[in-house]
C-alpha cells in the first residue's frame, strides 16, 4: 500500500499520554523527541494523571502537560475504589475538552491510568491512534485500548496472546537518545558525579520510586563494598530518600532520590544492580554494562523475573531472586568483580540484545498513521 509523502514542515499536532511511573513516562518522552526531530514544527501535548510524577518530568523535558483526575483500581474494597467511577467520568469529560481544543492529528499511549480516557476519547473522535507496550505482560489499560487502536508497538514476542495479531509491530522499547553513546562517556560520567577514577563504581537502581529490598541490601552491604574498595552511586527512590540520605556522610557512597542525568550515571558505572522492569532492561541492553538483576516479585505475572531470565539465559546478565539474596549475593558479586573477563563477556552479550532503533521504528509507525489521514 502506497502512502502520500508527508510535508515535514507541516504543523502536525501530536498528543501523548502515559504515566504513573518512569516506565510509562520516559518511553512517551523518547517518542516525542523522535517525532520532534522528524517534524520540527510539530506541536505536542502530554496528558497525565494529576499528582503523579509525569506532571514534573514532562515539563522538565520541555513539553506541556494537562492533568486528569484519575487513578487505578485497588485490589481490595477501599474509598479510592468507590471514587473511581467519578474520577473516570471527570477524566473522560476533560479528555473530550482537551481533544476538541487541541485537535490532534495522532494520539499515542504508553500505558498508565491517564492514557485510557485520553485514547478512548481520541479514538471516538476518529483520531489515528497507536499504543506502545513495554512489558511482556500488558497492563489493563493497553489491553482494553488494543481493540480500538490502529497500531500496537511491542518490545516482546508472543503478545498476540493479548493483542490483535494484525496490529502488532515488534519495535523494542524507545530509549532516550542520550543513552546510545554512553560507552564513550566513562571519564566524563565519573567526573559528573565527582567519583574517583581509580575505583570501581557500582550503580544501584531500584526504579523511579525505589525498591525496598534492594535498598535494604545495599545498606546491609556498605561495609562489604568499602572492604572491596568500591564506590556506590545509589538511586534509592523518592520514597526512601529520607531513610538513606544519612549515608551521604560516607566518602564512598552517594545517595540520590532520583538521577536525572542517567546517561552520565550509566557511563560512570562499572557494574550495575537493577530491578528488571521493561524499560530498565531495554536501557541496560543498550548501555552494555555488566548487570546483576534483582527482579521485583510483586508485579503481575512475575514479569520482571521473566524479563531477567530472558537475559540471564543468554549469558548476558546475572539473576538473583529476592529470596536468594542472603545466600547468593556476596559470592556472585565477588566472582564478577574478581574477573574482568566475566564482566566483559556479560557486557558484550547484553549489548547484542539491544533494540537500538526502537524509537525510530515507532516514529515510522506514527508517520504511517499520519500518511493515512
N, C-alpha and C positions, 0 to 999 in steps of 0.2 A: 504493500500500500504506500503510495507516494503522498508526502505532505508538502504543503506550501512552505517556502523559505520564510523564516521569521525575520522581522525587522528588528535588528539588535538594538536599535536606538529608540524603539517604541517604549513608552512608559507603561510597562506591564505592572499590574497590581497583584501582589502575592501575599496571601495570608497564611500564617503558620500557627499551629497550636500543638503544645506538648509541654509537660512539666511535672512538677511534684518532686522529682529527683533529677540529679545531673544526668542520669541515664536517658532521660527523655529530652532534657533541655539542650544539652550540647550537640546531639545529632541535628536538632532543629536549627541551631545557630550555624553549624557546619554547612547544612543545606542552603541556608540563606546566604552565607558567604560565597558559596559556589555559584549560586544564581546571580548574586550581585556582580561577580567577576564576569559572567557571561552577558548579563543585561545591566550595564552600569546605570541606566536611567530608571530601572525598576523601583517601585515603591513597595515597602514591606511593612506589614503589621503582624505582630505576635499577639496571641490570645492565651492567657494562662489562668491559673487559679489564684484568687486573692490570698495574700498571706503565705504563699509558697515561694520557694527560692527563685523561681523564674522571674518574679517581679523585681528582683535585684539583679540577677545575672544577665537577663536580656538587655536592659538599658546599658549595663556595663559593656556589652558587646556592640553597642551603637544602634540598637533598634528600639522602636516604640512598641509598647505592650499595653493591652487592655486586660483587666482582671475580671473574672467571673466568680460569683459566689457559689462554689461547688466543692464537693469533697467526695471521697469514696464511701462505700457501704461497709460498715463494720460487720465482723462475723457473728457478733452476738447482739442482742437487743440493747440498744443504747439510745440516748436522747438524740445523738447525731443521726442515727438511722431514721428516727421519727421526723427529723428536719429534712431528710434527703429529698422527698418529693417537692417540697417548697423550694429548696435550692436548685433542683433540676429545672423547675418551671421558670424561676428567676433567670437561670443561665440561658435557657432557650430563648426567652424574650430579649435578653441583652444580646445574644448571638445574632438574632434576627436584625436588631438595630445596627449592630456592627457590620454585618454583611450588606445590608441595604445602603449604609452610608459609604463604606469603603469600596464596594462593588469589585470584588477580586476577580481576576482572570483565572486563577487557580487556587485551590486550597490544599494544604499539606498538613497531615497529622503525624506526630511521632509518639503518640501514646500519652497516658495520663488522663486525669478526670476531665480537664477542661476541653480536651480535643473532641470528646463525644458530642456535646451540644453544638460546638462550633462547626464541626464537619457535617453533622446531621443537618444543620441549618443550611450550610453552603450547598450540600448535595440537593436539598429540596428546592433550591433556587437555580439549579441547573449548572452550578459551577463545577468544572472538571476537578477531580479530586484524586489524591494519592496519599497512602499511609505508608510509613516506614516502621517495620517491626524489628526491634533489636535482638530479641531473645529467641531461644529455641522453643520456649513455651509462651505463646502470646498472652497478653493481658486481655481482660474482659472488654475494654473499650475498643481495641482494634479488632477483636473477634466480631463484635456487633457491627462495626463500621465496614468490615470486609465485604459484606453482602451488597453494599451500595456503591463503594468507591470504584473508580476506574482502574486503578493500578495499585499493587502492593509490592513494595521493595523489602526483601528479607535478607537476613545475614546467615541463615542456616538452611540446609536442605531438609526436606521432609515436612515442610509446613503446609503442604496440600492436605494434611490431616485436619487443619484448622481453617484454611482459606480456600476460596475457589482457585483451582489449579491454573486456569487460563489467565488469571490476573497477576500471578506471581512472577517476579523477576529477582533472581539471586544477584545481589549487588554487594553484599557485605555492609557493615555499618559505617556511616560517614565519620571521618576522623578530622579533627581540627588540623588545618593546613600546617600550622607551626610544628606539628609532631612528625612531619615527614622527613625532617632533616636533622634530628637530634644527634645522630651518630657523629656529626662534626662539631658539636657544641659542648663536648665534655669539659673542656677547660673553662669556657665562659659560664657553663652551668654551675660548676663548683664555685666560681668567683661570685656568681649572682647570690649565693647563699653564704658567702664567706666561709666556705668549707676548706679544710686542709687537703692539699693536693696529694700528699704522700699517704693519706689514709683511705681505706676503702669506705665507700658511702653506702649505707643501707637506707633505701627509701621505703617507707611504710605507708600503705594506702588502705583505708577501710571504707572508701566510698565518701560521697559528699557529706553525709550526715554522721558518719563514723561507724565503727564496728566494735562492739563491746568486748568480744573475746580476743580479738587481735590487740586491742589496746591493753587489755589485762596481760596478755602475753609479753608485749614489749616492756611494760612496767616490771614484770617479773624478771626479765632477762637483761635489764640495763647493766647490771654488774658483769654479766656474761659478755655483753657486747664490748664493755670497757676492757675486759681482760683480753679480748681479741683485737684490740686497737681499732675498733670500728666506730665511725661516727654515724649518728642516726638522724635522718631527716624524716620527721614523723607527722603525718597529717592525721590527727586524731578525730576530726569531725567537730562540727559546732556543738553538738550535744554533749561532748565530753571534754571540751577545752578547759573549762574551769577546774576540772578534776586533775588534769595532767599538766597544766601550764607551769606548775612548780618546777618541773624538770628542765625548764629552760635555764635554770641556775647551773646546771651541769655543763661543763665546757665541751662535751662531745655529743650533746643532744640539742636538737631544735624541734620544738613542738609548735605546730600550726593548726588552727581550727580548719583552715581551708587554704589550699595553694592555688592561686590564680594563674601563675606562670608555670603551668605543668610541663611545657617544653623544656624549661630550664631544670625543673626537678628531675624529669626523666633523663636529661642529658647528664646531670651530676651523678646519677645513681650508678653504682657498680652491680648491685643486687637489689631486687625489689620483692617485698612481701605485699600481697594484694588479695582482696576478695576476687571473685570470678564472675562479677556482673558482665553482661554482654558488651557494654561499651569499654569497660576496663580491659577485657580480654582482647577486643579488637585493637585498642590503642597499644597494648603491650606487644601484640604481634608486629605492629608497625615499628614500634620503638626498638625491638630486638635486643632486649637485655635479659639476663638470667632471672627467672621468676620463680618464687615459691608461692603457690596458690593455697589459701586457706578459705575455701568457699563457705558462704553462709548456708547453714542447713534450714534456715527459716524462710524459705521462699517457695513459691508454687512449683510443685512437681520436682523439687530439689534441682532446679535447672542450673544453679551455679556449680554444683558438683559435676553435672553432666558437661557443662562448658569446660571446666578444668580438666576432667578426664579426657575429653577430646584432644586437648593439647598435650597432656602428660603421656598419653598412649603413643604419641608420635615422638617421644623423647625430646620434647620441646619445652618442658617445664616440670617442676616438682609439685606434687599434690599431697597435702597433709589435711586430713579431715579434722574438724574441731575436736572430736572425741579422742583423737590420737596425738594431740599436741604435746601432752606431758611426756609421752614415751618417745616420740619421734623427732621433735623439733631440733634439739641441740645436735643430735647426730647428723641429721640431714643437712643442717646449716653448716656445721663444721666440714663435712665432706665437700660441700660446694665451695666454701671459702678456701679450702686447702688445695683445690685443683683448678688451676687456670684453664686447663684443657676442658674440664667439665663445664665451666662457665661459658667458654667459647662455643662448645658444642650446643648447649641449650640456646644461646643467643642466635646461632646460625639456624637452628631448626625452627625456632618460633618465628623468625623473620620469613621463613618460607610459607607460612600460613596466612600472611597478611593480604588483605584486600586493599591495596594501596590506591586503587582508582574508584573506591566506593562512592565518594562524593560526586565525582564526575559522572559516574554511571547513573546515579539517582537524578542528577540535574538533567541528564539526557532524557530520562523518562518524563520529567516535568516539561521539558521542551516539546516532547511529542504530544503531550496533552494540550499545550498552547497551540500547536500546529493544527490540532483537530478543530479548534474553535472557529 
